[in-house]
C-alpha cells in the first residue's frame, strides 16, 4: 500500500498511460514524466496524435 501511495504522488494527475515499455510508465498506468508533449500540430483525429515524451525503457 505504501508503494502505491508513493507512486501516485509522483505521477501526473489525470494522465493515464498504457504504454508498458515507456520509461515514464509506473505501475502500468501512471505517467511519471515532469511534463508531456502530444503532437503533431496538424493532427485532426485521435489516431493522428502521438506522445513525443515517450522514452523506451
C-alpha positions in Angstrom: 0.0 0.0 0.0 2.8 2.5 0.8 4.4 1.8 -2.6 1.1 2.5 -4.3 0.8 5.8 -2.4 4.3 6.8 -3.3 3.7 6.0 -7.0 0.6 8.1 -7.0 2.4 11.1 -5.5 5.0 11.1 -8.4 2.6 10.9 -11.4 0.8 13.5 -13.5 -2.7 13.7 -12.1 -5.3 13.0 -14.8 -2.8 11.4 -17.2 -3.2 7.7 -17.7 -0.6 5.7 -19.7 -0.9 2.2 -21.0 2.4 2.0 -22.8 4.1 -0.7 -20.9 7.6 -0.2 -22.4 7.8 3.6 -21.7 10.4 4.6 -19.1 7.9 7.1 -17.6 5.2 4.4 -17.1 5.0 3.5 -13.4 2.7 0.6 -12.4 1.4 0.2 -15.9 -0.9 3.2 -15.5 0.8 6.3 -14.2 2.9 8.8 -16.2 5.9 10.0 -14.1 7.3 12.4 -16.6 7.6 16.0 -15.4 5.5 17.1 -18.4 4.1 15.5 -21.6 4.1 16.7 -25.2 1.5 15.4 -27.6 1.6 16.2 -31.3 1.9 16.7 -34.2 0.3 20.1 -34.6 -1.6 19.0 -37.7 -3.5 16.2 -36.0 -7.2 16.1 -36.9 -8.2 12.8 -35.1 -7.0 11.0 -32.0 -5.4 8.3 -34.3 -3.2 11.1 -35.7 -1.7 12.0 -32.3 1.4 10.6 -30.5 3.2 11.2 -27.2 6.5 12.9 -28.0 7.6 12.4 -24.4 7.8 8.6 -24.9 11.2 7.2 -23.8 11.9 3.4 -24.2 12.9 1.5 -21.1 
